[in-house]
Amino acid sequence: MINNKKFELLETILEFINDNYFSPTTTELTNILDIETEEKTSELLKELENLGLIEKKHSKSRNLALTYKGRKLLSNNMR
């Protein structure tokens, strides 16, 4: 299972994509979630990627996508 901060980040990515039809940048996520630094946000994103919950296309700036596993986790744990 993932901690609350990572779950909140995953939820925020999905909500942003649903609202805007493109993924958020690290800067946008940092601001939305009031995370201390972009480096911390990047660390959290890397952890989500390592868990197989998101995918990053490293050649693009708006490069985040939830995986099937990430979407399933959110749907099973809706608050």
C-alpha positions in Angstrom: 0.0 0.0 0.0 1.1 3.6 -0.4 1.1 6.4 2.1 -1.4 9.3 2.1 0.9 11.8 0.3 1.6 9.4 -2.6 -2.1 8.6 -2.8 -3.0 12.3 -2.8 -0.4 12.8 -5.6 -1.9 10.0 -7.6 -5.4 11.4 -7.2 -4.3 14.9 -8.2 -2.6 13.6 -11.4 -5.9 11.9 -12.4 -8.0 14.9 -11.5 -5.7 17.2 -13.4 -5.8 15.0 -16.5 -9.6 14.6 -16.3 -10.0 18.4 -16.0 -7.4 19.6 -18.5 -7.0 16.6 -21.0 -3.2 16.7 -20.5 -1.0 15.8 -17.6 0.4 18.2 -15.0 4.0 19.3 -14.8 6.1 18.7 -11.7 5.9 22.5 -10.9 2.1 22.4 -11.1 1.9 19.4 -8.8 4.3 21.0 -6.4 2.1 24.1 -6.3 -1.3 22.3 -6.2 -0.2 20.0 -3.3 1.9 22.6 -1.5 4.9 20.3 -1.5 8.1 22.0 -0.2 10.2 21.6 -3.3 10.0 20.3 -6.9 12.8 17.8 -6.0 10.5 16.3 -3.3 7.7 16.1 -5.9 10.1 14.4 -8.3 11.1 11.9 -5.6 7.4 11.0 -5.0 6.7 10.7 -8.7 9.7 8.3 -9.0 8.4 6.2 -6.2 5.0 6.0 -7.9 6.7 5.0 -11.1 8.8 2.4 -9.3 5.5 0.9 -7.9 4.1 0.7 -11.4 1.3 3.2 -10.6 2.3 5.9 -13.2 4.3 6.0 -16.4 6.6 8.8 -17.5 7.5 9.5 -21.1 11.0 11.0 -20.5 11.0 12.9 -23.8 8.1 15.2 -22.9 7.4 17.8 -20.2 3.8 16.8 -19.7 4.6 13.2 -19.5 2.6 11.5 -16.8 0.0 8.8 -17.2 -1.6 6.5 -14.7 -1.2 2.9 -15.4 -4.0 0.3 -15.1 -2.6 -0.6 -11.7 -2.7 3.1 -10.6 -6.3 3.6 -11.8 -7.4 0.4 -10.1 -5.8 1.5 -6.8 -7.7 4.7 -7.0 -11.0 3.1 -7.9 -10.7 0.6 -5.0 -9.8 3.4 -2.5 -12.0 6.3 -3.4 -12.4 8.7 -0.5 
